[in-house]
Amino acid sequence: MGISQGSLPDGAPEADAAPAPPDADEKHALPGFEAVARLASSALGVPLVALLLADGSAYWYASPGHPGTFALDAALLAACREVARHGSAEVIADAREDARFQPAGTDPVRAEVAFLAAEPVFGLDGQLLGALLAIDRRPRLTLAPGERAALRDAAALAGTGAALRYYVNRIDPATRLPHRNAFFADLAAQLPHETGHAWLVAIEVAPVTRFNAFVRAMGHSYADALMRATAERVQAWMTADMQLYQVGATRLAVLLAGSHDAPTPMRLDALVATLRDPVDCQGVPLTLQPGVGLLRAEAVELRGGDPLRRVMSASHLAQGSANGWSVYDRDQDERQRQEFFLVTELAAALSDRTELELHYQPRVDLASGRCVALEALARWHHPTLGEVSPGAFVPLAEQAGLMRSLTDWVFDCGLAQLAQWLRGGLDLRLSLNVSSIDLDAMLEKRLVAAAQRHGVPLARLELEFTESIAIHHDELNRGVLAALRSAGMGIAIDDFGIGYSNLDALRRMPATGLKIDKSLVRALDTRAHDAAIVRSMAALGRELGFRVVMEGVETARELAAIRDMPCDEVQGNYIARPMPGPAVAGWLHRHAAARAAPATPGC
């Protein structure tokens, strides 16, 4: 017994080429075909039963009860398809005398193929799907009435199987909605030419991380029920000329009929409102965070384009907006694609470590003018994009789960450079920026391991945390900061003055330094109110025992204004721009010489 499935174009392979063996899962590509073919073969006494469908697919069954096999080549399939195209029952008593099986100027396609009976196969809606063929080596005059009835019954069963295959290929079994393949097929059918457009609405049911939490806590059956409940809400919002699809685990899409105008803002507001209402799913009430996107898909964009990706881009952005919906914006989409490109490139850069580099910006003691510390700042030299700003790639590293790798690289590279400076006799501390993602129980161990690896005393290190991280922390983070301080490392509160400081938390912080944000420092010489605020902050820092650092000093006037304030250190481009590690020693030498000169500009 053998059953195979294939889709060969008429006359594509050579005449004697046999079809490639089917994969194991192809035997069940058409539900129930093997049973139908076996019954037809037995009832009609034929060795071969074939099902040819209008979409080009072909299924055949060779009975084990008959000696020998047929060579099922493209020529035989082409002749059988020619019979199947008519959509009517046909009996060929001797195919060797039929021109369709004997191309002009050639020998008979297959001399042993003589008898052939074809019965049309219809879908449940009456649409012609193809034909079921019974093939024999021996010619026959006709079929007996019982044989005709058996072939008709087999064709009807094959039609049911073909309809079931269509259903399986089109319907998501969990939500019973048409899925992504059906969405694209229907969209292409609605826009058959390179003119016209269709409106698409996409629904992001919940953020992926949150939806995955539902699955972990409640199981996949709960997630399926939640999607069905959400789909019911969307269907209640839809009109009769709209079709709903499930296009992803957490995503739905609505295709509007070609004559339909774009949904109005009021209609989109109504959809968001109904999706934001708490949903009771299997007795567990939930409030979702939906996002709705709207896109006008042009027919010309279907070739080589992906309208579903674009409308899902809009729905994803809408999840973070106040109104919960947004219209597709090409510029915003391009920025997202660029960010994705940067994330993949950053991951590669962290692996080969040839594009990343640390630059170091000096911090100078205001009283003596001596450089007492250097802040390590990551730089990325992309081979095609050029210099990529830390303001662009650091947030992306945090979002994409690359921040720990980036921080470990900074630790390793920075401490290796510090060790080299210390061996050269330079008396310096190194300041390292730490993300909120790194602030956990493993941070101390990671730093201690890096320090031991490079032979650097922990007292030579200072960690900078932004004000929001340092002030708004829980007991665990407070314990981590205390452990870092106990190990000998300095703790600095960076960008101070632009957040919402909790003075009680600030009082209890195990910090050693307070860095006042550059946005406040830059207005010292022009705005009296800003100068008063900075002076008050510096005085508060001093009273709490912090070493006060003014960052972002850009001009001599700003530096002069700072000298009249309670400040310990200054940092900024007026003092020195960030520089590669090998340039630091030369700058330190020039800076020391300038301090020793009779007239000392700046510091």
C-alpha positions as CSV (number, residue, x, y, z in Angstrom):
1,M,0.0,0.0,0.0
2,G,1.2,3.5,-0.7
3,I,-0.2,7.0,-0.4
4,S,1.5,10.1,-1.6
5,Q,0.8,13.8,-2.1
6,G,2.4,16.1,-4.5
7,S,1.9,19.3,-6.6
8,L,3.6,19.0,-9.9
9,P,3.0,21.5,-12.7
10,D,1.9,20.1,-16.0
11,G,4.9,18.7,-17.9
12,A,7.5,20.2,-15.5
13,P,9.7,17.2,-14.8
14,E,10.9,14.8,-17.5
15,A,8.3,12.3,-18.7
16,D,9.8,9.4,-16.8
17,A,10.5,11.2,-13.5
18,A,8.8,9.8,-10.5
19,P,7.5,12.1,-7.8
20,A,9.7,12.7,-4.8
21,P,8.8,10.5,-1.7
22,P,6.4,12.4,0.5
23,D,7.3,13.5,4.0
24,A,5.7,11.6,6.8
25,D,3.3,14.4,7.7
26,E,2.2,14.7,4.0
27,K,0.4,11.4,4.3
28,H,-2.2,13.1,6.5
29,A,-2.2,16.4,4.6
30,L,-5.8,15.6,3.4
31,P,-7.9,14.3,6.3
32,G,-9.4,10.9,5.6
33,F,-8.1,10.4,2.0
34,E,-6.4,7.1,2.7
35,A,-9.6,5.5,4.0
36,V,-11.7,6.9,1.1
37,A,-9.2,5.8,-1.5
38,R,-8.9,2.3,0.0
39,L,-12.7,1.9,-0.1
40,A,-12.9,3.1,-3.7
41,S,-10.0,0.8,-4.8
42,S,-11.7,-2.2,-3.2
43,A,-15.2,-1.4,-4.5
44,L,-14.1,-0.8,-8.1
45,G,-11.2,-3.3,-8.2
46,V,-8.7,-0.7,-9.4
47,P,-5.0,-0.5,-8.4
48,L,-4.8,3.3,-8.3
49,V,-7.0,6.1,-6.9
50,A,-6.1,9.7,-7.4
51,L,-7.6,13.0,-6.1
52,L,-6.7,16.1,-8.1
53,L,-7.7,19.4,-6.6
54,A,-8.2,22.7,-8.4
55,D,-5.4,24.3,-6.3
56,G,-2.9,22.1,-8.0
57,S,-2.4,19.5,-5.3
58,A,-2.6,15.8,-6.1
59,Y,-3.1,12.8,-3.9
60,W,-2.9,9.2,-5.0
61,Y,-3.3,5.8,-3.4
62,A,-1.7,2.6,-4.8
63,S,-3.5,-0.6,-3.6
64,P,-1.2,-3.4,-2.2
65,G,-3.6,-6.0,-3.6
66,H,-2.5,-5.4,-7.2
67,P,0.9,-6.4,-8.6
68,G,3.2,-3.7,-10.0
69,T,3.2,0.0,-9.6
70,F,2.4,3.0,-11.7
71,A,5.0,5.5,-12.6
72,L,3.2,8.6,-11.4
73,D,5.0,11.2,-13.6
74,A,4.1,14.7,-14.7
75,A,2.7,13.6,-18.0
76,L,0.2,11.2,-16.4
77,L,-0.8,13.9,-14.0
78,A,-1.3,16.4,-16.7
79,A,-3.6,14.0,-18.6
80,C,-5.6,13.3,-15.5
81,R,-5.9,17.0,-14.7
82,E,-7.2,17.6,-18.2
83,V,-10.0,15.1,-17.4
84,A,-10.6,16.6,-14.0
85,R,-11.0,20.2,-15.3
86,H,-14.4,19.4,-16.9
87,G,-16.1,19.1,-13.6
88,S,-18.4,16.2,-14.7
89,A,-18.4,12.4,-14.4
90,E,-16.5,10.7,-17.1
91,V,-15.6,7.1,-18.0
92,I,-12.7,6.4,-20.4
93,A,-13.0,2.7,-21.4
94,D,-9.5,2.7,-23.0
95,A,-7.2,5.6,-22.4
96,R,-4.8,4.3,-25.0
97,E,-7.2,5.5,-27.6
98,D,-7.8,8.9,-26.0
99,A,-5.8,11.9,-27.4
100,R,-5.4,13.4,-24.0
101,F,-3.3,10.5,-22.9
102,Q,-1.3,10.4,-26.2
103,P,0.3,13.8,-26.9
104,A,0.7,14.5,-30.6
105,G,3.8,12.9,-32.1
106,T,4.6,10.7,-29.1
107,D,4.0,7.2,-27.9
108,P,1.2,6.6,-25.5
109,V,1.9,8.2,-22.2
110,R,1.6,5.0,-20.3
111,A,0.5,1.9,-22.2
112,E,-0.6,0.1,-19.1
113,V,-3.0,2.9,-18.2
114,A,-6.2,1.9,-19.9
115,F,-9.4,2.5,-17.9
116,L,-10.2,5.7,-16.1
117,A,-13.3,6.8,-14.3
118,A,-13.6,10.4,-13.0
119,E,-16.1,11.8,-10.5
120,P,-16.3,15.5,-9.6
121,V,-15.5,16.5,-6.0
122,F,-17.6,19.4,-4.6
123,G,-17.2,21.3,-1.3
124,L,-19.9,21.7,1.3
125,D,-21.0,24.9,-0.4
126,G,-21.3,23.3,-3.8
127,Q,-18.1,24.7,-5.2
128,L,-16.1,22.4,-7.6
129,L,-12.9,21.4,-5.8
130,G,-11.5,18.8,-8.3
131,A,-12.1,15.2,-9.2
132,L,-11.6,11.7,-7.8
133,L,-10.1,9.3,-10.4
134,A,-10.1,5.5,-10.4
135,I,-7.4,4.1,-12.8
136,D,-6.8,0.6,-14.1
137,R,-4.4,-1.2,-16.4
138,R,-7.3,-3.1,-18.1
139,P,-9.8,-1.5,-20.3
140,R,-13.5,-1.8,-19.4
141,L,-16.7,-1.1,-21.2
142,T,-18.4,0.8,-18.3
143,L,-19.0,0.8,-14.6
144,A,-21.7,-1.3,-12.9
145,P,-24.4,0.8,-11.1
146,G,-23.0,-0.3,-7.7
147,E,-19.5,0.8,-8.8
148,R,-20.8,4.2,-10.0
149,A,-22.5,4.7,-6.6
150,A,-19.4,3.7,-4.8
151,L,-17.3,6.2,-6.8
152,R,-19.9,9.0,-6.1
153,D,-19.9,8.2,-2.4
154,A,-16.1,8.2,-2.3
155,A,-16.0,11.6,-4.1
156,A,-18.4,13.0,-1.6
157,L,-16.3,11.8,1.3
158,A,-13.2,13.2,-0.4
159,G,-14.9,16.6,-0.8
160,T,-15.6,16.6,3.0
161,G,-11.9,15.9,3.6
162,A,-10.9,18.7,1.2
163,A,-13.3,21.0,3.0
164,L,-11.8,20.0,6.3
165,R,-8.3,20.7,5.0
166,Y,-9.5,24.1,3.9
167,Y,-10.9,24.7,7.4
168,V,-7.7,23.5,9.1
169,N,-5.6,25.7,6.8
170,R,-7.8,28.7,7.5
171,I,-9.2,28.5,11.0
172,D,-7.3,28.8,14.3
173,P,-8.6,25.8,16.4
174,A,-8.4,27.6,19.7
175,T,-10.4,30.7,18.9
176,R,-12.2,29.3,15.8
177,L,-11.3,32.5,13.9
178,P,-9.6,32.7,10.5
179,H,-5.9,32.9,11.1
180,R,-3.0,34.8,9.4
181,N,-2.9,32.8,6.2
182,A,-6.6,33.4,5.7
183,F,-6.1,37.1,6.4
184,F,-3.5,37.5,3.6
185,A,-5.6,35.4,1.2
186,D,-8.7,37.5,1.8
187,L,-6.7,40.7,1.6
188,A,-5.2,39.6,-1.7
189,A,-8.6,38.6,-3.0
190,Q,-10.1,42.0,-2.0
191,L,-7.3,43.8,-3.9
192,P,-6.6,41.7,-7.0
193,H,-5.2,44.6,-9.0
194,E,-2.5,47.1,-8.3
195,T,-5.1,49.8,-7.6
196,G,-7.5,50.4,-4.7
197,H,-7.0,50.1,-0.9
198,A,-8.4,48.4,2.2
199,W,-8.6,49.6,5.8
200,L,-7.0,47.3,8.4
201,V,-7.5,47.5,12.2
202,A,-5.1,45.6,14.4
203,I,-5.7,44.9,18.1
204,E,-2.8,44.1,20.5
205,V,-4.8,42.4,23.3
206,A,-2.0,42.8,26.0
207,P,1.7,43.3,26.2
208,V,3.5,40.1,25.3
209,T,5.3,39.8,28.7
210,R,2.0,40.3,30.5
211,F,0.2,37.8,28.4
212,N,3.0,35.3,29.0
213,A,2.5,35.8,32.7
214,F,-1.2,34.9,32.2
215,V,-0.1,31.6,30.6
216,R,2.5,30.8,33.3
217,A,-0.1,31.5,36.1
218,M,-3.2,30.1,34.5
219,G,-2.2,27.8,31.6
220,H,-2.8,27.9,27.8
221,S,-6.5,27.1,28.1
222,Y,-7.0,30.3,30.1
223,A,-5.1,32.3,27.5
224,D,-7.2,30.8,24.7
225,A,-10.4,31.6,26.7
226,L,-9.1,35.2,27.2
227,M,-8.5,35.6,23.4
228,R,-12.0,34.2,22.7
229,A,-13.6,36.7,25.2
230,T,-11.7,39.5,23.6
231,A,-12.7,38.4,20.1
232,E,-16.3,38.5,21.2
233,R,-15.9,42.1,22.3
234,V,-14.4,43.1,19.0
235,Q,-17.1,41.3,17.0
236,A,-19.8,43.1,19.0
237,W,-18.1,46.4,17.8
238,M,-17.8,45.3,14.2
239,T,-20.4,45.8,11.4
240,A,-21.5,43.2,9.0
241,D,-18.9,44.2,6.3
242,M,-15.9,43.5,8.6
243,Q,-14.0,40.2,9.1
244,L,-12.1,39.3,12.2
245,Y,-8.9,37.2,12.2
246,Q,-6.4,35.9,14.8
247,V,-3.0,36.9,13.5
248,G,-0.8,36.1,16.5
249,A,-0.9,34.7,20.0
250,T,-2.0,38.1,21.4
251,R,-3.1,39.8,18.2
252,L,-6.3,40.2,16.3
253,A,-6.9,42.0,13.0
254,V,-10.1,43.3,11.3
255,L,-10.3,43.6,7.5
256,L,-12.9,46.1,6.3
257,A,-14.8,45.6,3.1
258,G,-13.4,47.6,0.1
259,S,-16.3,50.0,0.2
260,H,-15.9,50.8,3.9
261,D,-14.6,54.1,5.0
262,A,-11.9,54.4,7.7
263,P,-13.4,54.0,11.2
264,T,-13.9,57.4,12.8
265,P,-12.0,58.5,15.9
266,M,-15.2,58.1,17.9
267,R,-15.6,54.5,16.7
268,L,-12.0,53.7,17.6
269,D,-12.5,55.3,21.0
270,A,-15.5,53.0,21.5
271,L,-13.4,49.9,20.6
272,V,-10.6,50.9,23.0
273,A,-13.2,51.5,25.7
274,T,-14.8,48.1,25.4
275,L,-11.4,46.4,25.4
276,R,-10.3,48.3,28.5
277,D,-13.4,47.2,30.5
278,P,-12.4,44.5,33.0
279,V,-13.0,41.0,31.6
280,D,-14.0,38.1,33.8
281,C,-12.3,35.1,32.2
282,Q,-13.0,31.7,34.0
283,G,-13.8,33.6,37.2
284,V,-10.6,35.6,37.2
285,P,-11.2,39.4,36.5
286,L,-8.5,41.1,34.5
287,T,-7.9,44.6,33.1
288,L,-6.1,44.4,29.8
289,Q,-3.8,47.0,28.2
290,P,-4.9,46.9,24.6
291,G,-3.6,48.8,21.7
292,V,-5.5,49.5,18.4
293,G,-3.8,50.4,15.2
294,L,-5.3,51.6,11.9
295,L,-3.7,51.4,8.4
296,R,-4.8,52.1,4.9
297,A,-3.3,49.3,2.9
298,E,-2.7,50.1,-0.7
299,A,-3.0,47.4,-3.3
300,V,0.3,48.2,-4.9
301,E,2.1,47.6,-1.5
302,L,0.9,44.0,-1.3
303,R,3.7,42.9,-3.7
304,G,6.7,42.5,-1.5
305,G,5.1,44.5,1.4
306,D,3.7,43.5,4.8
307,P,0.7,45.5,5.7
308,L,0.0,43.3,8.7
309,R,3.5,44.2,10.2
310,R,2.8,47.9,9.6
311,V,-0.6,47.9,11.3
312,M,0.7,45.9,14.2
313,S,3.5,48.5,14.6
314,A,0.7,51.1,15.1
315,S,-1.2,48.9,17.6
316,H,2.0,48.3,19.6
317,L,2.7,52.0,19.9
318,A,-0.9,52.6,20.9
319,Q,-0.5,50.4,24.0
320,G,1.5,53.2,25.6
321,S,-0.7,56.0,24.6
322,A,-3.5,57.7,26.5
323,N,-6.3,57.1,24.0
324,G,-5.2,53.5,23.2
325,W,-5.2,53.8,19.4
326,S,-3.0,55.2,16.7
327,V,-2.8,55.6,12.9
328,Y,0.2,54.0,11.2
329,D,3.0,56.5,11.0
330,R,5.7,55.7,8.4
331,D,8.4,57.8,10.1
332,Q,7.7,56.2,13.5
333,D,7.8,52.8,12.0
334,E,11.1,53.5,10.3
335,R,12.5,54.5,13.7
336,Q,11.3,51.3,15.2
337,R,13.0,49.3,12.4
338,Q,16.2,51.3,12.9
339,E,16.0,50.5,16.6
340,F,15.7,46.8,15.9
341,F,18.6,47.0,13.5
342,L,20.7,48.7,16.2
343,V,19.8,46.1,18.8
344,T,21.0,43.2,16.5
345,E,24.1,45.1,15.7
346,L,24.8,45.9,19.3
347,A,24.5,42.2,20.2
348,A,27.1,41.5,17.5
349,A,29.3,44.3,18.8
350,L,29.2,42.9,22.3
351,S,30.2,39.5,21.0
352,D,33.3,40.6,18.9
353,R,34.1,43.6,21.1
354,T,35.9,45.5,18.2
355,E,33.4,48.3,17.7
356,L,32.9,49.3,21.3
357,E,35.3,51.6,23.2
358,L,35.4,53.4,26.6
359,H,36.2,57.1,26.7
360,Y,37.0,58.7,30.0
361,Q,36.0,62.2,31.3
362,P,38.0,63.7,34.1
363,R,36.6,65.0,37.4
364,V,38.6,67.8,38.9
365,D,38.8,68.8,42.6
366,L,37.6,72.4,42.7
367,A,40.0,73.5,45.5
368,S,43.2,72.1,44.2
369,G,42.5,71.7,40.5
370,R,43.8,68.1,40.6
371,C,42.1,65.4,38.6
372,V,40.8,62.9,41.2
373,A,38.6,60.6,39.1
374,L,37.6,59.6,35.6
375,E,34.1,58.6,34.5
376,A,34.0,55.7,32.0
377,L,31.6,56.4,29.1
378,A,30.7,53.8,26.4
379,R,31.2,54.7,22.8
380,W,30.1,52.7,19.7
381,H,31.8,53.1,16.4
382,H,29.5,51.3,13.9
383,P,31.3,50.4,10.6
384,T,28.5,51.9,8.4
385,L,26.4,54.1,10.7
386,G,29.5,55.8,12.3
387,E,29.3,57.1,15.9
388,V,26.1,55.9,17.6
389,S,25.1,58.0,20.6
390,P,24.9,56.3,24.0
391,G,21.6,58.1,24.4
392,A,20.4,55.8,21.5
393,F,22.0,52.5,22.3
394,V,22.0,52.3,26.1
395,P,18.2,52.5,26.4
396,L,17.9,49.9,23.6
397,A,20.3,47.6,25.5
398,E,18.0,48.0,28.5
399,Q,14.9,47.1,26.5
400,A,16.4,44.2,24.6
401,G,18.0,42.4,27.6
402,L,21.6,43.4,26.6
403,M,22.3,45.7,29.5
404,R,24.0,43.1,31.7
405,S,26.3,42.2,28.8
406,L,27.1,45.8,28.2
407,T,27.7,46.6,31.8
408,D,30.0,43.5,32.2
409,W,32.0,44.7,29.2
410,V,32.3,48.2,30.8
411,F,33.4,46.6,34.0
412,D,36.0,44.5,32.3
413,C,37.3,47.1,29.9
414,G,37.3,50.0,32.5
415,L,39.0,48.0,35.3
416,A,41.7,46.7,32.9
417,Q,42.4,50.3,31.9
418,L,42.4,51.5,35.6
419,A,44.8,48.7,36.5
420,Q,47.2,49.9,33.8
421,W,47.0,53.5,35.1
422,L,47.7,52.4,38.6
423,R,50.7,50.4,37.5
424,G,51.9,53.5,35.8
425,G,51.8,55.5,39.1
426,L,48.6,57.5,38.4
427,D,46.5,58.2,41.5
428,L,43.0,58.0,40.2
429,R,39.5,56.6,40.9
430,L,37.2,55.2,38.2
431,S,33.5,56.1,38.1
432,L,31.2,53.5,36.5
433,N,27.5,54.1,35.5
434,V,25.1,51.3,36.6
435,S,21.7,50.7,35.2
436,S,18.6,49.8,37.3
437,I,18.7,46.4,35.6
438,D,22.1,45.7,37.2
439,L,21.0,46.7,40.7
440,D,20.4,43.3,42.2
441,A,22.1,40.8,44.6
442,M,24.6,39.8,42.0
443,L,26.0,43.2,41.3
444,E,28.6,43.1,44.2
445,K,29.8,39.6,43.1
446,R,30.2,40.8,39.5
447,L,32.2,43.8,40.5
448,V,34.4,41.9,43.0
449,A,35.1,39.3,40.4
450,A,36.1,41.9,37.9
451,A,38.3,43.8,40.4
452,Q,40.1,40.6,41.4
453,R,40.6,39.6,37.8
454,H,42.4,42.9,37.1
455,G,44.0,43.4,40.5
456,V,42.2,46.7,41.3
457,P,41.3,47.8,44.9
458,L,37.6,48.2,45.3
459,A,38.2,51.6,47.0
460,R,39.3,52.9,43.6
461,L,35.8,52.4,42.2
462,E,32.7,54.6,42.4
463,L,29.3,53.5,41.1
464,E,26.9,56.1,39.7
465,F,23.2,55.5,40.0
466,T,20.6,58.0,38.6
467,E,18.5,59.9,41.2
468,S,15.4,57.8,40.3
469,I,17.3,54.6,41.0
470,A,19.0,55.7,44.1
471,I,16.1,57.4,45.8
472,H,13.1,55.2,44.8
473,H,14.5,51.8,45.9
474,D,13.1,49.0,48.0
475,E,14.7,47.2,50.9
476,L,16.5,44.7,48.6
477,N,18.2,47.5,46.6
478,R,19.0,49.4,49.8
479,G,20.8,46.3,51.0
480,V,22.7,46.0,47.7
481,L,23.9,49.6,47.9
482,A,24.9,49.1,51.5
483,A,26.9,46.0,50.6
484,L,28.7,47.9,47.8
485,R,29.6,50.7,50.2
486,S,30.8,48.3,52.9
487,A,33.0,46.6,50.3
488,G,34.8,50.0,49.9
489,M,33.2,51.3,46.7
490,G,31.9,54.8,46.5
491,I,28.3,55.5,45.6
492,A,27.3,58.6,43.7
493,I,23.8,59.8,43.0
494,D,23.9,61.0,39.3
495,D,21.7,63.5,37.5
496,F,20.5,64.9,40.9
497,G,17.9,67.6,40.7
498,I,15.7,66.5,37.8
499,G,13.7,63.8,39.6
500,Y,11.5,63.9,42.6
501,S,13.7,63.3,45.6
502,N,12.5,61.8,48.8
503,L,14.6,63.6,51.4
504,D,14.1,60.9,54.0
505,A,15.3,58.3,51.5
506,L,18.2,60.6,50.5
507,R,19.2,60.9,54.2
508,R,19.3,57.1,54.6
509,M,21.2,56.5,51.3
510,P,24.7,54.9,51.8
511,A,26.0,57.3,49.2
512,T,29.3,59.3,49.2
513,G,28.7,61.7,46.3
514,L,26.0,63.8,44.8
515,K,26.3,64.9,41.1
516,I,24.0,67.8,40.2
517,D,22.6,67.5,36.8
518,K,24.1,69.4,33.9
519,S,20.8,70.8,32.8
520,L,20.7,72.9,36.0
521,V,24.4,73.8,35.9
522,R,24.3,75.2,32.4
523,A,21.9,77.9,33.5
524,L,23.9,79.1,36.5
525,D,25.3,82.2,34.8
526,T,22.0,83.3,33.2
527,R,19.1,82.5,35.5
528,A,19.2,83.6,39.1
529,H,16.5,81.2,40.1
530,D,18.4,78.2,38.8
531,A,21.6,79.4,40.6
532,A,19.6,79.7,43.8
533,I,18.3,76.1,43.4
534,V,21.7,74.7,42.6
535,R,23.2,76.5,45.5
536,S,20.6,75.0,47.8
537,M,21.1,71.5,46.5
538,A,24.8,71.8,46.9
539,A,24.4,73.0,50.5
540,L,22.0,70.2,51.3
541,G,24.4,67.6,49.8
542,R,27.2,69.0,51.9
543,E,25.1,68.9,55.1
544,L,24.2,65.3,54.4
545,G,27.9,64.5,54.1
546,F,28.1,64.0,50.4
547,R,30.9,65.1,48.1
548,V,29.2,67.5,45.7
549,V,30.0,67.3,42.0
550,M,28.8,69.8,39.4
551,E,28.6,68.1,36.0
552,G,28.2,69.6,32.5
553,V,30.4,72.6,33.1
554,E,30.8,74.1,29.6
555,T,32.0,77.7,30.1
556,A,34.4,79.8,32.2
557,R,31.4,81.8,33.5
558,E,29.7,78.6,34.7
559,L,32.9,77.6,36.5
560,A,33.2,81.0,38.1
561,A,29.7,80.8,39.4
562,I,30.3,77.4,40.9
563,R,33.4,78.6,42.8
564,D,31.0,80.6,45.0
565,M,29.0,77.6,45.9
566,P,29.5,74.6,48.3
567,C,31.0,72.3,45.7
568,D,33.9,69.8,45.7
569,E,34.4,68.7,42.1
570,V,33.6,69.8,38.6
571,Q,33.2,67.9,35.4
572,G,32.4,68.9,31.8
573,N,33.7,69.8,28.4
574,Y,35.2,73.1,29.7
575,I,37.5,71.0,31.9
576,A,38.1,68.2,29.4
577,R,36.1,66.3,26.8
578,P,35.8,62.5,27.1
579,M,38.9,60.9,25.6
580,P,40.2,57.4,24.8
581,G,42.2,55.6,27.5
582,P,45.6,56.1,25.9
583,A,45.1,59.9,25.8
584,V,44.5,60.2,29.5
585,A,48.1,60.2,30.7
586,G,49.1,63.0,28.3
587,W,46.1,65.1,29.3
588,L,47.0,64.6,33.0
589,H,50.5,65.7,32.3
590,R,49.4,68.8,30.5
591,H,46.7,69.6,33.1
592,A,49.3,69.3,35.9
593,A,51.7,71.6,34.0
594,A,48.9,74.2,33.5
595,R,48.0,74.2,37.2
596,A,51.7,74.8,38.1
597,A,51.9,77.8,35.6
598,P,51.6,81.3,37.1
599,A,48.3,82.1,35.2
600,T,45.9,79.2,35.4
601,P,42.9,79.4,33.1
602,G,39.8,77.6,34.3
603,C,41.1,75.2,36.9
